[in-house]
Amino acid sequence: MERKSRFSQWLRRPRSGSDGVDTDTGSSAAQGGREDLLLAAADAGFPLAPAAHPSGYGCSCERIGCPTPGRHPISFGWQTVATTDREKVTQWLRKHPQANFVTATGIAHDVLDVPLEAGRSALARLDAEGVEVGPVVLSGTGPREGRMLFFTATRGTPDDEDEWWPCELDCHPETMDEHPGLRWHCRGSYVLLPPSRLPGEQPPVRWLRGPERPLPDPLSLLETLTDACAAFAREDNEHESAAWPIGR
């Protein structure tokens, strides 16, 4: 209860920057809150694993042309090592002081991942309709880069595998260009956890609604999120068509 209280107080602190969250990753408060944020996620049952971090506009993995700088796990065995054990997470924090962290999906939770503007629209509608929304994360900014992540209960392993799909088909971060709309992170996928840093001048990944909230059934959010993504895609296409030169 004491840890949850501390986390809730941290989340309610006055903040600066867009979306009412702190964007000063260099502040002592941000550095001091990193461990609290990650341990709060572990306490909520989210399996954690260390990830690469940005190095300038590149990646700490030093892979030439890394397609997802600062957004991928350090270990190829991240699904095996992902854990909620506080002692292990604390050891990683000491061993990798600059590391980002991911949470493995499809174990304790799934994540419905949508464009930021679509997420804002959907969240407003869900709140207006009184639908219970669980933890929500903001990642990146802008119409192209920004994403909103809705954490939900996991569907686990269904009885009929033919009615389900592995998220390798459409949910890895490097497939964002091919699947810019809603992506359902389930088995075999992962997402960055706050306060992970992003390349360039983007603000860190941050909680809009904290991990202490109960996880909703994904189907209770799915229709609203799908509708919001469809509306966002139409507006985006109309904007691109209007900007394209019609003739001379």
C-alpha positions as a Markdown table, in Angstrom:
| # | Residue | x | y | z |
|---|---|---|---|---|
| 1 | Met | 0.0 | 0.0 | 0.0 |
| 2 | Glu | 2.9 | 2.4 | 0.8 |
| 3 | Arg | 4.5 | 1.8 | -2.6 |
| 4 | Lys | 1.2 | 2.4 | -4.4 |
| 5 | Ser | 0.7 | 5.6 | -2.4 |
| 6 | Arg | 4.2 | 6.8 | -3.3 |
| 7 | Phe | 3.6 | 6.1 | -7.0 |
| 8 | Ser | 0.2 | 7.8 | -6.9 |
| 9 | Gln | 1.8 | 10.9 | -5.3 |
| 10 | Trp | 4.5 | 10.9 | -8.0 |
| 11 | Leu | 1.9 | 10.6 | -10.8 |
| 12 | Arg | -0.1 | 13.6 | -9.4 |
| 13 | Arg | 2.9 | 15.9 | -9.1 |
| 14 | Pro | 2.7 | 19.2 | -11.0 |
| 15 | Arg | 4.3 | 18.7 | -14.3 |
| 16 | Ser | 5.3 | 20.7 | -17.3 |
| 17 | Gly | 5.1 | 20.0 | -21.0 |
| 18 | Ser | 2.4 | 18.6 | -23.3 |
| 19 | Asp | -0.2 | 16.2 | -22.0 |
| 20 | Gly | 0.5 | 17.3 | -18.4 |
| 21 | Val | 3.6 | 15.2 | -18.0 |
| 22 | Asp | 7.2 | 16.1 | -17.2 |
| 23 | Thr | 9.5 | 16.2 | -20.2 |
| 24 | Asp | 12.7 | 17.1 | -18.3 |
| 25 | Thr | 14.5 | 13.8 | -18.4 |
| 26 | Gly | 17.6 | 15.4 | -16.9 |
| 27 | Ser | 16.0 | 16.6 | -13.7 |
| 28 | Ser | 16.8 | 15.0 | -10.4 |
| 29 | Ala | 13.1 | 14.3 | -9.9 |
| 30 | Ala | 12.9 | 12.4 | -13.2 |
| 31 | Gln | 16.0 | 10.4 | -12.4 |
| 32 | Gly | 14.9 | 9.7 | -8.9 |
| 33 | Gly | 11.5 | 8.6 | -10.1 |
| 34 | Arg | 12.8 | 6.1 | -12.7 |
| 35 | Glu | 13.2 | 3.2 | -10.2 |
| 36 | Asp | 9.8 | 3.9 | -8.6 |
| 37 | Leu | 8.1 | 3.9 | -11.9 |
| 38 | Leu | 9.6 | 0.6 | -13.1 |
| 39 | Leu | 9.1 | -1.2 | -9.7 |
| 40 | Ala | 5.5 | 0.1 | -9.7 |
| 41 | Ala | 5.0 | -1.6 | -13.1 |
| 42 | Ala | 6.6 | -4.8 | -11.8 |
| 43 | Asp | 4.4 | -4.7 | -8.7 |
| 44 | Ala | 1.4 | -4.4 | -11.0 |
| 45 | Gly | 2.4 | -7.7 | -12.6 |
| 46 | Phe | 4.0 | -6.4 | -15.8 |
| 47 | Pro | 7.0 | -8.6 | -16.8 |
| 48 | Leu | 10.0 | -6.3 | -17.4 |
| 49 | Ala | 13.2 | -6.8 | -19.4 |
| 50 | Pro | 16.0 | -4.3 | -20.1 |
| 51 | Ala | 16.1 | -2.6 | -23.5 |
| 52 | Ala | 18.5 | -0.5 | -25.5 |
| 53 | His | 18.6 | 3.2 | -25.1 |
| 54 | Pro | 19.1 | 6.1 | -27.5 |
| 55 | Ser | 22.6 | 7.3 | -28.2 |
| 56 | Gly | 22.2 | 10.6 | -29.9 |
| 57 | Tyr | 19.8 | 9.8 | -32.8 |
| 58 | Gly | 21.2 | 6.3 | -32.9 |
| 59 | Cys | 21.0 | 3.3 | -30.6 |
| 60 | Ser | 23.2 | 1.9 | -27.8 |
| 61 | Cys | 23.2 | -1.5 | -29.5 |
| 62 | Glu | 25.6 | 0.1 | -32.1 |
| 63 | Arg | 23.9 | -1.8 | -34.9 |
| 64 | Ile | 24.5 | 0.2 | -38.1 |
| 65 | Gly | 21.1 | 1.4 | -39.3 |
| 66 | Cys | 19.2 | 0.0 | -36.3 |
| 67 | Pro | 15.5 | 0.3 | -37.4 |
| 68 | Thr | 14.2 | 0.9 | -33.8 |
| 69 | Pro | 16.9 | 2.8 | -31.9 |
| 70 | Gly | 16.3 | 2.6 | -28.2 |
| 71 | Arg | 13.1 | 0.6 | -28.6 |
| 72 | His | 14.2 | -3.0 | -28.6 |
| 73 | Pro | 15.3 | -5.4 | -25.8 |
| 74 | Ile | 18.9 | -5.9 | -25.0 |
| 75 | Ser | 18.7 | -9.7 | -25.0 |
| 76 | Phe | 17.4 | -12.0 | -27.8 |
| 77 | Gly | 15.9 | -14.0 | -24.9 |
| 78 | Trp | 13.8 | -11.2 | -23.6 |
| 79 | Gln | 10.7 | -13.3 | -23.4 |
| 80 | Thr | 12.5 | -15.8 | -21.1 |
| 81 | Val | 14.2 | -13.2 | -18.8 |
| 82 | Ala | 11.1 | -10.9 | -18.5 |
| 83 | Thr | 10.2 | -10.8 | -14.8 |
| 84 | Thr | 8.2 | -9.0 | -12.1 |
| 85 | Asp | 10.8 | -9.9 | -9.4 |
| 86 | Arg | 11.7 | -6.6 | -7.7 |
| 87 | Glu | 15.2 | -7.8 | -6.8 |
| 88 | Lys | 16.0 | -8.8 | -10.4 |
| 89 | Val | 14.7 | -5.5 | -11.8 |
| 90 | Thr | 16.7 | -3.6 | -9.2 |
| 91 | Gln | 19.8 | -5.5 | -10.3 |
| 92 | Trp | 19.2 | -4.6 | -13.9 |
| 93 | Leu | 18.8 | -0.9 | -13.0 |
| 94 | Arg | 22.2 | -1.0 | -11.3 |
| 95 | Lys | 23.8 | -2.9 | -14.1 |
| 96 | His | 22.3 | -0.9 | -17.0 |
| 97 | Pro | 21.8 | 2.6 | -15.5 |
| 98 | Gln | 20.8 | 4.1 | -18.9 |
| 99 | Ala | 18.7 | 1.3 | -20.2 |
| 100 | Asn | 15.1 | 1.6 | -21.3 |
| 101 | Phe | 12.7 | -1.2 | -20.2 |
| 102 | Val | 10.1 | -3.1 | -22.1 |
| 103 | Thr | 7.2 | -5.2 | -20.8 |
| 104 | Ala | 6.5 | -8.5 | -22.5 |
| 105 | Thr | 2.8 | -8.7 | -23.6 |
| 106 | Gly | 0.6 | -11.8 | -23.8 |
| 107 | Ile | 1.7 | -13.0 | -20.4 |
| 108 | Ala | -0.1 | -10.8 | -17.8 |
| 109 | His | -1.5 | -8.2 | -20.1 |
| 110 | Asp | -2.1 | -7.2 | -23.8 |
| 111 | Val | -1.7 | -3.7 | -25.2 |
| 112 | Leu | -3.9 | -2.0 | -27.8 |
| 113 | Asp | -1.6 | 0.5 | -29.5 |
| 114 | Val | -3.1 | 3.3 | -31.6 |
| 115 | Pro | -2.0 | 6.7 | -33.1 |
| 116 | Leu | -1.9 | 9.4 | -30.5 |
| 117 | Glu | -4.7 | 11.5 | -32.0 |
| 118 | Ala | -6.9 | 8.5 | -32.4 |
| 119 | Gly | -6.2 | 7.5 | -28.8 |
| 120 | Arg | -7.1 | 11.0 | -27.5 |
| 121 | Ser | -10.4 | 10.9 | -29.3 |
| 122 | Ala | -11.2 | 7.3 | -28.2 |
| 123 | Leu | -10.2 | 8.1 | -24.6 |
| 124 | Ala | -12.6 | 11.1 | -24.5 |
| 125 | Arg | -15.4 | 8.9 | -25.8 |
| 126 | Leu | -14.7 | 6.0 | -23.4 |
| 127 | Asp | -14.7 | 8.4 | -20.5 |
| 128 | Ala | -17.9 | 10.0 | -21.6 |
| 129 | Glu | -19.6 | 6.6 | -21.9 |
| 130 | Gly | -18.4 | 5.5 | -18.5 |
| 131 | Val | -16.2 | 2.7 | -19.8 |
| 132 | Glu | -13.5 | 1.6 | -17.4 |
| 133 | Val | -10.1 | 2.3 | -18.9 |
| 134 | Gly | -7.0 | 0.7 | -17.4 |
| 135 | Pro | -3.4 | 1.9 | -17.6 |
| 136 | Val | -2.6 | 4.2 | -20.5 |
| 137 | Val | 0.9 | 5.2 | -21.8 |
| 138 | Leu | 1.9 | 8.0 | -24.1 |
| 139 | Ser | 4.8 | 7.3 | -26.4 |
| 140 | Gly | 6.2 | 10.0 | -28.7 |
| 141 | Thr | 4.6 | 13.1 | -30.1 |
| 142 | Gly | 3.1 | 14.3 | -33.4 |
| 143 | Pro | 0.6 | 12.7 | -35.8 |
| 144 | Arg | 3.1 | 10.2 | -37.2 |
| 145 | Glu | 5.3 | 9.3 | -34.3 |
| 146 | Gly | 3.0 | 9.6 | -31.4 |
| 147 | Arg | 1.2 | 6.5 | -30.0 |
| 148 | Met | -1.2 | 5.9 | -27.1 |
| 149 | Leu | -1.0 | 2.5 | -25.5 |
| 150 | Phe | -4.0 | 1.0 | -23.7 |
| 151 | Phe | -3.1 | -1.8 | -21.3 |
| 152 | Thr | -5.7 | -4.6 | -21.1 |
| 153 | Ala | -6.2 | -8.1 | -19.7 |
| 154 | Thr | -4.6 | -10.7 | -21.9 |
| 155 | Arg | -6.6 | -13.2 | -23.8 |
| 156 | Gly | -3.9 | -15.7 | -23.2 |
| 157 | Thr | -3.9 | -18.9 | -25.3 |
| 158 | Pro | -7.4 | -19.5 | -26.8 |
| 159 | Asp | -8.9 | -22.9 | -27.2 |
| 160 | Asp | -9.1 | -22.6 | -30.9 |
| 161 | Glu | -5.7 | -21.3 | -32.3 |
| 162 | Asp | -7.3 | -20.8 | -35.7 |
| 163 | Glu | -9.3 | -17.9 | -34.3 |
| 164 | Trp | -6.3 | -16.1 | -33.1 |
| 165 | Trp | -3.0 | -14.8 | -34.5 |
| 166 | Pro | 0.5 | -14.4 | -33.3 |
| 167 | Cys | 1.5 | -10.7 | -33.0 |
| 168 | Glu | 4.6 | -11.3 | -35.2 |
| 169 | Leu | 2.2 | -10.7 | -38.0 |
| 170 | Asp | 1.6 | -7.1 | -37.3 |
| 171 | Cys | 2.7 | -5.9 | -33.9 |
| 172 | His | 6.4 | -5.6 | -33.7 |
| 173 | Pro | 7.7 | -2.0 | -33.5 |
| 174 | Glu | 9.6 | -2.2 | -36.8 |
| 175 | Thr | 6.3 | -2.9 | -38.6 |
| 176 | Met | 4.9 | 0.5 | -37.7 |
| 177 | Asp | 5.0 | 1.9 | -41.3 |
| 178 | Glu | 3.1 | -1.1 | -42.6 |
| 179 | His | 0.6 | -1.1 | -39.8 |
| 180 | Pro | 0.1 | 2.6 | -38.7 |
| 181 | Gly | -3.4 | 2.0 | -37.2 |
| 182 | Leu | -4.4 | -0.2 | -34.3 |
| 183 | Arg | -1.9 | -2.9 | -33.3 |
| 184 | Trp | -2.7 | -5.5 | -30.8 |
| 185 | His | 0.4 | -6.5 | -28.8 |
| 186 | Cys | -0.2 | -10.0 | -27.5 |
| 187 | Arg | 2.0 | -13.2 | -27.5 |
| 188 | Gly | 5.5 | -12.6 | -28.7 |
| 189 | Ser | 5.5 | -8.8 | -28.6 |
| 190 | Tyr | 6.5 | -6.0 | -26.2 |
| 191 | Val | 6.1 | -2.3 | -25.6 |
| 192 | Leu | 8.3 | 0.3 | -23.9 |
| 193 | Leu | 7.5 | 1.3 | -20.3 |
| 194 | Pro | 7.9 | 4.7 | -18.7 |
| 195 | Pro | 10.2 | 6.4 | -18.3 |
| 196 | Ser | 12.0 | 5.1 | -21.4 |
| 197 | Arg | 13.8 | 7.7 | -23.5 |
| 198 | Leu | 13.1 | 8.1 | -27.2 |
| 199 | Pro | 15.6 | 9.2 | -29.9 |
| 200 | Gly | 16.1 | 12.9 | -30.7 |
| 201 | Glu | 14.1 | 15.5 | -28.8 |
| 202 | Gln | 11.0 | 13.5 | -28.2 |
| 203 | Pro | 9.7 | 13.4 | -24.6 |
| 204 | Pro | 10.1 | 10.2 | -22.6 |
| 205 | Val | 7.5 | 7.5 | -22.6 |
| 206 | Arg | 5.1 | 8.4 | -19.8 |
| 207 | Trp | 2.0 | 7.3 | -17.9 |
| 208 | Leu | -1.2 | 9.1 | -18.6 |
| 209 | Arg | -3.0 | 6.6 | -16.3 |
| 210 | Gly | -0.9 | 4.6 | -14.0 |
| 211 | Pro | -0.3 | 0.8 | -13.8 |
| 212 | Glu | -2.2 | 0.5 | -10.5 |
| 213 | Arg | -5.5 | 0.6 | -12.4 |
| 214 | Pro | -7.4 | -2.7 | -13.1 |
| 215 | Leu | -6.9 | -4.2 | -16.5 |
| 216 | Pro | -10.1 | -4.1 | -18.6 |
| 217 | Asp | -11.2 | -6.7 | -21.1 |
| 218 | Pro | -9.7 | -5.7 | -24.5 |
| 219 | Leu | -13.0 | -6.2 | -26.2 |
| 220 | Ser | -14.6 | -3.4 | -24.1 |
| 221 | Leu | -12.2 | -0.9 | -25.8 |
| 222 | Leu | -11.7 | -2.4 | -29.2 |
| 223 | Glu | -14.7 | -1.0 | -31.1 |
| 224 | Thr | -14.1 | 2.5 | -29.9 |
| 225 | Leu | -10.4 | 2.4 | -30.7 |
| 226 | Thr | -11.1 | 0.9 | -34.1 |
| 227 | Asp | -13.6 | 3.6 | -34.9 |
| 228 | Ala | -11.2 | 6.3 | -33.8 |
| 229 | Cys | -8.4 | 4.8 | -35.9 |
| 230 | Ala | -10.6 | 4.7 | -39.0 |
| 231 | Ala | -11.6 | 8.4 | -38.5 |
| 232 | Phe | -7.9 | 9.3 | -38.0 |
| 233 | Ala | -6.9 | 7.5 | -41.2 |
| 234 | Arg | -9.6 | 9.3 | -43.2 |
| 235 | Glu | -8.5 | 12.7 | -41.9 |
| 236 | Asp | -4.9 | 11.9 | -42.6 |
| 237 | Asn | -5.6 | 10.8 | -46.1 |
| 238 | Glu | -7.7 | 14.0 | -46.7 |
| 239 | His | -4.9 | 16.1 | -45.4 |
| 240 | Glu | -2.3 | 14.4 | -47.7 |
| 241 | Ser | -4.6 | 14.8 | -50.7 |
| 242 | Ala | -5.2 | 18.5 | -50.0 |
| 243 | Ala | -1.4 | 19.1 | -49.7 |
| 244 | Trp | -0.6 | 17.3 | -53.0 |
| 245 | Pro | -0.2 | 19.8 | -56.0 |
| 246 | Ile | -3.1 | 19.3 | -58.4 |
| 247 | Gly | -1.5 | 20.9 | -61.3 |
| 248 | Arg | 0.5 | 23.9 | -62.6 |
